Amino acid sequence: MRCIERDERLKASERRKPLFLLLLLLLLCSIDSKSLIIDQVPLSSPPDSPPGRWGWPPRMRSSSSPRSWPRVRAFPPRCLDESLKPTFQKIHQGYPTETLVRFLKAREWSIPSAYKMLMDCLNWRIQNHIDEILTKPIIPADLYRGIRDSQLVGLSGYTKDGHPVFAIGVGLSTYDKASVSYYVQSHIQMNEYRDRVILPASTKKYGRHVATCVKVLDMTGLKLSALCQIKLLTIISTIDDLNYPEKTETYYIVNAPCIFSACWKVVKPLLQERTRRKVQILQGCGRDELLKIMDYESLPHFCRREGSGSSGHSSSGSDNCFSFDHHFHQQLYSYIKQQALGRELAAPLKQGPFHIDVPEPDPKGVKIVKTAIESQLHKTGDRNGLSRSLSGLNINVA
């Protein structure tokens, strides 16, 4: 009887495997939406950029030291229009050269592509008043608490070399307590608070420029139903990819289902080397590995002991960095309310989301994902199973 039950579980696992592959690849594309490689050709390669003219020499591509930055002097943003300079200052926070390098890395060192990306980013910020978003609190507070209970993300501490550690409850985030606009607003506010407050403070404390963070992704409770949130996840990943490039040093994936590792072996060859280096899948809650780069106090609550999970209610508010009662979210919310006080004198605060225009995601993206998985699984002899599993799947990213 036990053998029969075990065989049934194995068969069920194999039936779920193709859909978990799709879910895993979509999650990894949210880490770097330009990460897919089809037939070994990076999708992000500029179509009209002769490598000898615009591309950086190979010896400079892997280096981020000041010696490799003379080419940045040719980067057109040094002659920015006056109307764009204030928002550019919000981005670079006193480190313009390092910021230009981030955009160059995000576009494979193509100066024309990086220039266009930066100009689009600056115009997006101006058109959507991103510089003022930290003066727009989400009110009432109970609404913000609901967002925190359903969009599980928070700052748990810092690595030993000063990088902020952001924890993300991928598996248990439901995004069902507010409209999409509120979740997008909250996400951008956290990005801006990170770049304007947290990273500059860490730079000052450690005596060197700290421009990136570390993210720990908790997969506890991950289900295929997460695909239902693909529209919101696509919006958030599009915003990050186009306007906050190269802000994450490493992604640590913890508490992953058993099937996750098997799927990773299939997905990994589809990613660019730059993305593969950023992603590390740790065993269990990842505590021992993470303690090599951070102190125990900085560990996310779901990494402090095996089987702790990432439930927003499994730890007290002071320990659970997802909770609105955690000191990080209290500081963030108080900061935004303080920044709003001056503006409130001129105009009372209004309830309602802060509307932000988001570039439409490429409708070809889902087709590329399916094609990539089918191509890779064909090599492993499992293509038919994937085709049957995906035939009835409708993913809406519009």
N, C-alpha and C positions, 0 to 999 in steps of 0.2 A: 504493500500500500504506500509506504513511504517513497519507494522508488517511482511509483506512478505519479505521486504528488510532485516529486522533484522534477520529473520529466515535464509535467504540465507547467511548472514555474519556468523552466528553461524555455519551453515553447512560447510562453507568454512574453518572456523577456526578449526573445528574438523578434516577435511581432512588433514590440514597442521600439526596438532598436532604431529602425529607419526614421521614425518621427523624433526620437531623441537626438538623432544626428542633425536633423533640420533645426531643432530647437537650440542645440549646442552651437551650430554654425551661426545662427541668427544672433545668439548672445555674444559670440566672439566678434561678429561684425559690428556690434554696438560698441565694442572696445575700440575697434579701428575699422571703420566702414570702407576703407580703401585697402583692406588687408588681403582680399582674395587674389589668388593667382590661377589663371586659366591657361593651360598649356605652357606653364612656366613664364608667362608674360604678366608683369604686374599691371593690374587694372588702373593704377594711379599714374602710370607713366604718361607724361605729356605727349600727345600725338605728334606735335610739330616742334619738338625741341631737340635739335641736333646735339648729340652728346659732347662733341668737341667744342661747341660754341657756348651752350648754356649750362650744360651739366658740370658739376664740380669734378675735378680730377679725383680718381679713385682714392689716392692717398689722403684726400681731404674729407671724403664722405663720412668716414667713421670717426672723425675727430671733432671734438667740440671745444678744443682749447683755443685761446686767443690767437695762436699762431695760424690757425686755419680760417681766420675771419677776415683777411684782407679783401676777399671777394665781396663781403657784405657791404663794403664801401660803395660798390657799384649798384647796390640795391636802391631803386628809385625812391622808396619811402623816406629817404633822407631829405627829399625835397617835397615833403608833404604840403598840401594846401593848408592854409591857416585854419580853415574850418574843421579840419580833421585832427589837428594836433592835440586839442584837449582830450579827445577820447582815446587817442593813441597813448597819451601819458597815463591814462587810467589802466591801459593794458600793460605797459612796460614797467611802471612803478620804479622808474629810475634806471632801468636796465634795457635800453632800446636795442643794443646790438644782440644781446642774448635772445630778445624777443624775435628779432628778424631771423635768427638761426632756427628758432622753433618753427616758423612758417616755412622756411626753406626745407627743413627735415620732413615736414608734413607733405611736401610736394616734391620729394625725391631730389632736392637741390636744384630744381628748375627755377631760375630767377623769374621768367615771365609768369609761370603758374603760381609761384609764391607771391608775387606782386599782386596778381589778380585776387588771390585768396585774401590777402591783407586788405586790399581796397574794399572788397565785398564785405569783409568783417567790419571795417570801420563805418561803412555806410549803413550796414544793418544795425549797428549800435546807435547811430544817430537817429535813424528812422524810427527805431523802437524805444528810444530814450533809456537805453540800458544803463547809462551813467547815473540815472536817477532811480534805478530799481531798488536800491537799498534805502530809499525813503518811502517805500510803498509797503507797509506791513499788511499781512493777510489778516483781516479782521472779520468777525470777532475771534478771540483767542481759541474758542472751542473748535472753530473751523480749522485753525492751524494745528490743533492737537489731533484732529481727525486725519489730517494730511500726514502728520508724523507717524500715526498708528498704521497707515496704509502704504506709505512710501518710505520703506525702512532704510535709512541712511543716516550716518552720524560720524562725528570725529571721536575716535577712541583714545588718541594720544599721538605720540611722535616716535619715529625711529631713533636709534642712537645717534644718527648723523643729522637729525633735524627735520626729516621729511614727515609731514602730517600723515596720519594713518586714518583713512576713511573706510568705515565698514558699511557694507551694502547687503541687505537681506534679499537676495534675488528670489529665492524660492517662496518666501512668505509675504512679499509685497503684493497687495491686492489692488491698489489704485481705485478704490471704490467709494471713497468718502467725499470726493469733490470732483469738479469738472476738470477736463484736460488742461484748461488754461491755468488753473490754480497749481496743478502739479508742475507745469512748465515754469511758472513764475517762481515757485519754491526752489526748483532745481537751479535756475539761473541765479537766484539770490545766493544760494550756497556757493556756486562757482565764483561769483563776484566777491563774496565775503572771504573766501579762500584766497583769492588773488590780491585783494586790496588790504586785508587785515592779517590773516593767518600766516601767509608766506612771508610778507615783509617783517612780521614780528619774529618769525623763525630765522630769517636772514640776519636780523639785528642780534639775536641771542647767540647764534653760532658763529658770527663773524665772517660769514661767506654767503654767497648768493644761493638761496634755496628757492627753486622755481617749480618743483614738481612734488607730487604726493605719491603715497602708496595706497592701493585699494585692496581690501580683503572682501572677496565675494562669497557669501554664505549661500550654499545651494540647498540647505535644509528645506524640505517640503516642495522641492521643484517638481512640477507636474506639467504635462502637455497643455494644460489649460492656460499656461503662461503665454501661449501663442495668441490668446485672445487679446492680450495687451500689446500686441506688436505695433499697433498704430502709435500709441503713446511712446513706447520704447524707441520707435523709429524717429519720432520727433526729437526726443531728447538726445539720441545719438547723433542726429544730423546737426543739431545746435552745437554739440561738443566738437564734432569733427570739423565743422566749418569755422567756428569762432573761438574755440579753446584748444588748439592743437598742442600735442606733445606736453600735456600737463601731468601725465601719470608715469611714474618711473617703472612700477611693476604691479601686475594684477596677480594676487594670490587667490586661488580657488580652493575652498575648504568645504567639508561636509558634503561632498559630491556623492550622488547615488552610485552604486556599483557599476551600472551600465554607462555612467558618464565617462569613466576611464577608457572603456572599450571604444566609445564613440570618438573620444579625443584622438585616438590613434589614427582614425580615418580622416578626421578634420584637419589635423596638424599639417599634413603635406599641402593643404590648400591655402595655407597662410604664408604671407611674406615672412622672411627671416626676422625682420625688425619686430613684427608682431609676436612671432613665436618666442623670441627672447623675453618679451614682456610678461608672458603668461606662464605661471607656475601652478601646477595642480599638486596640492599637498595632501598627505595621508590624514584621514580623519579630520579633526578640528584644526590641525596644523600647528598646535601649540609649540611643540619642540622646535620646529623649523623657524617659526616666527620669533621665538625668544632669542634667536641668534642675531636678529636685527633690531629688536625693541625690548624694553623692559616689560615685566609682567603687568604693571599698572597700565601700559598702553595697549595690551591685548584687547581686542573686541570681546565682549562678554561671552559670545558663543565659541570662543577659542580657549577659554580658561580651563575647561575640563572636558573630557570626552563625553559626547552625548548631551551636551548642554543645550544644543539647539539655538535658534535665533528668534524665538517667539518674542514679540514685543511685550509680553506679560510674564516672561520666565524669570526676569531679574528685576530688582528694584530700580526706580527711576534714576537713582544716582549712579548705578552700574551699567544700565542699559543705554548705550549711546544712541539708540533709535528713539528713545522716549523724549517727549516734549519736556519732561522734568529733568533731563540730563543737563549738566552745566553748559555743554556746548550749545544746545538749542536754546537754553535760557539766555545765554550771552548773545547769540545771534538775533533772537527775537527782540531783546532789549535794545541792542544796537540799532536795529531798523526803526524801532519806535522812537529812539532818541534822535536819529537822523531826520525823522518825519516831523519832529516838533517845530522846527523853524518853518517848514513849509505849511504846517497846519495853521500858523498865524495868518498866512496869506489866504489859504483856502482850506476849509475843513476836510478831513479825510473822508473819502467815499468808500463804501463797501462795494465789492465787485473785483473780479480778477484784473490783473494788469495785462492788457492785450499785447501779444507779441506775434509778429509775422514770422512764420517758419517756412524756409524753402521747401517746396514739395519734394518728397523723396523720389528717387528715380524708380519708375514703375518696372524697369527692367531688372531691378535688384533682386526681387524674389525669383525671377526666372533664372538669373545667374546663379543664385544659391542652389536651386534645384538641379540645374545643369551640372554645377560643380560636384555636388554630392553623387549624382548618378554616374558621372564620369569616373569618380574615384572608386565608387562601390563596384563598378563594372570590373575594375582590376582585381577586386577581392571576391568576385563571383557572387555578389549579393544584389545585383542590379534589379532582378525581377521582383524581389521582396520589396525593395524601395519603391519601385514604380507602382505596385499595387497599393502601398500604404499612402502614397502621395496623391493618388488619382482623385480621391474625394476630398482632399484638404483645400480649403479656401482661405487664404491669408489676405486680409484686407489691410493695405498700408496706405490707402488713399485718404 
